[in-house]
Amino acid sequence: MRVEEWIDIKRPLGDVFNYVSDVGNYPEWMAHVLEVTQDTPGAPQESDRFIVAIKSVGRRFETPYERTAYEAGRGYTDQAVGGPVPDQQWHAAFQEVSGGTRLTRAVDAHPDGLLKLLEPVQKRAAERQLRKDLQTLKNLLEAQ
């Protein structure tokens, strides 16, 4: 399953990249994220490890991640290394556009078992949530 959405934000690329790539900011713009615990202190970089706690279907779930790719100002990838859907990758790509920055977020996930049966429903829900999260991010950054 792949879900991909993009949004243009009227802020310089460096500002958008620095804010989005900092996992500590995830709870501010991702509706389901309750908290993020970082195992690796300091500025974002490849090989960072962190745990994202979310609330979904009324329950708390924790997923550990590793940042498997990182290119400052261009993009990064976070790979789940456990949790309820351990085979998922979140990608973020940044591009300068007229008047600001285009952010493209995508998730590649390979659910199994019961989650595999629910994939069409999960995909539609993920698309909706990703669009909402990106709009929240845009509103937040453009208000600064």
Backbone torsions as a table, in degrees:
resi	resn	phi	psi	omega
1	MET	NA	130.9	175.7
2	ARG	-127.1	134.3	174.8
3	VAL	-127.1	131.2	-178.9
4	GLU	-141.0	134.7	177.7
5	GLU	-141.9	155.8	175.9
6	TRP	-138.2	160.6	177.9
7	ILE	-152.3	146.1	175.0
8	ASP	-96.9	133.4	-178.0
9	ILE	-121.5	129.1	-178.0
10	LYS	-81.0	65.7	176.6
11	ARG	-148.5	153.3	178.1
12	PRO	-60.2	148.6	-178.1
13	LEU	-53.9	-44.8	-179.0
14	GLY	-59.1	-41.0	178.9
15	ASP	-64.3	-45.8	-178.5
16	VAL	-65.6	-46.9	-179.1
17	PHE	-60.4	-48.1	-177.4
18	ASN	-60.9	-39.7	-179.3
19	TYR	-71.0	-48.5	-174.6
20	VAL	-69.3	-37.4	-176.7
21	SER	-75.1	-12.1	177.6
22	ASP	-85.1	105.3	-175.9
23	VAL	-61.1	-22.1	177.3
24	GLY	-63.8	-20.5	179.1
25	ASN	-87.8	-10.1	-175.9
26	TYR	-52.2	-44.6	-178.6
27	PRO	-62.5	-20.3	-178.8
28	GLU	-75.3	-26.5	-175.7
29	TRP	-128.5	-6.4	176.7
30	MET	-107.4	113.7	-170.7
31	ALA	-58.5	-38.1	-175.5
32	HIS	-83.1	-14.4	-175.5
33	VAL	-78.7	120.4	177.4
34	LEU	-85.4	-45.0	-179.3
35	GLU	-163.2	160.4	176.3
36	VAL	-129.2	129.7	176.4
37	THR	-110.2	119.8	-178.3
38	GLN	-94.2	131.1	174.3
39	ASP	-87.6	-21.8	-175.2
40	THR	-114.5	112.3	179.2
41	PRO	-76.3	163.8	175.1
42	GLY	98.7	-172.1	-178.1
43	ALA	-65.2	149.7	178.9
44	PRO	-57.9	142.8	177.9
45	GLN	-162.1	167.7	175.1
46	GLU	-61.5	144.3	179.5
47	SER	83.0	1.0	173.7
48	ASP	-57.7	147.1	176.3
49	ARG	-126.0	139.4	-179.0
50	PHE	-158.0	162.5	179.3
51	ILE	-120.3	128.7	178.1
52	VAL	-105.8	123.2	175.1
53	ALA	-101.2	125.8	179.0
54	ILE	-123.6	163.2	171.9
55	LYS	-115.3	124.5	-179.8
56	SER	-145.9	140.6	-177.2
57	VAL	45.8	40.0	176.0
58	GLY	75.9	6.4	-178.5
59	ARG	-124.9	157.2	176.5
60	ARG	-92.6	132.7	176.0
61	PHE	-128.4	141.3	176.7
62	GLU	-118.7	134.5	179.0
63	THR	-129.1	123.6	174.3
64	PRO	-81.9	142.0	-179.6
65	TYR	-129.2	158.4	168.9
66	GLU	-130.5	135.6	175.8
67	ARG	-79.9	108.0	-173.1
68	THR	-92.7	-13.3	175.9
69	ALA	-148.0	144.3	179.0
70	TYR	-157.1	121.2	175.0
71	GLU	-131.9	108.0	-174.3
72	ALA	-50.6	129.6	177.4
73	GLY	78.8	-6.1	-176.8
74	ARG	-119.6	-44.8	-179.6
75	GLY	169.9	176.3	178.1
76	TYR	-158.6	164.5	176.5
77	THR	-134.8	133.6	175.5
78	ASP	-113.3	125.8	-178.1
79	GLN	-109.1	126.1	174.2
80	ALA	-66.1	140.1	178.2
81	VAL	-124.2	30.2	-179.5
82	GLY	160.5	-165.6	178.2
83	GLY	88.4	-174.2	-174.7
84	PRO	-66.8	-31.0	174.7
85	VAL	-127.7	82.4	-172.5
86	PRO	-72.3	-15.9	-178.4
87	ASP	-102.4	69.1	177.6
88	GLN	-137.7	144.4	176.8
89	GLN	-128.6	133.4	175.3
90	TRP	-108.3	126.8	-178.8
91	HIS	-114.4	144.8	173.0
92	ALA	-133.8	129.2	178.1
93	ALA	-127.0	139.3	-174.8
94	PHE	-123.0	138.4	-177.8
95	GLN	-144.6	134.8	174.9
96	GLU	-71.0	134.9	174.2
97	VAL	-132.8	166.1	179.0
98	SER	-55.8	120.5	177.7
99	GLY	85.6	5.0	179.1
100	GLY	162.6	-136.8	-171.8
101	THR	-134.6	136.5	171.5
102	ARG	-99.6	124.7	175.9
103	LEU	-109.0	126.1	174.4
104	THR	-113.6	123.4	177.2
105	ARG	-114.9	138.7	178.9
106	ALA	-144.0	150.4	173.5
107	VAL	-128.2	133.9	170.5
108	ASP	-112.3	119.0	-178.6
109	ALA	-132.9	148.8	-179.8
110	HIS	-128.5	76.3	-179.0
111	PRO	-68.2	154.9	176.2
112	ASP	-132.7	175.3	178.8
113	GLY	61.4	-136.8	-178.9
114	LEU	-60.9	-36.9	179.5
115	LEU	-62.7	-32.9	177.7
116	LYS	-63.9	-40.7	178.6
117	LEU	-64.4	-30.8	-178.5
118	LEU	-91.5	9.1	-173.3
119	GLU	-54.3	-45.2	179.9
120	PRO	-60.4	-39.9	178.5
121	VAL	-69.1	-43.8	179.4
122	GLN	-61.3	-40.2	-178.4
123	LYS	-63.9	-46.3	179.2
124	ARG	-62.5	-42.0	178.8
125	ALA	-64.4	-41.4	179.8
126	ALA	-65.2	-40.0	178.0
127	GLU	-61.9	-46.6	179.0
128	ARG	-60.5	-47.0	-177.5
129	GLN	-66.5	-40.0	179.5
130	LEU	-63.7	-42.4	176.8
131	ARG	-60.7	-44.6	179.2
132	LYS	-62.9	-44.7	-179.6
133	ASP	-62.2	-41.9	179.2
134	LEU	-65.8	-37.1	177.3
135	GLN	-66.6	-40.3	176.1
136	THR	-60.5	-44.5	178.9
137	LEU	-60.0	-47.8	179.3
138	LYS	-57.4	-49.9	180.0
139	ASN	-59.0	-43.7	-179.3
140	LEU	-62.9	-50.1	-176.2
141	LEU	-71.7	-35.7	-179.1
142	GLU	-74.4	-19.1	177.6
143	ALA	-80.2	-14.9	-178.0
144	GLN	-77.1	NA	NA
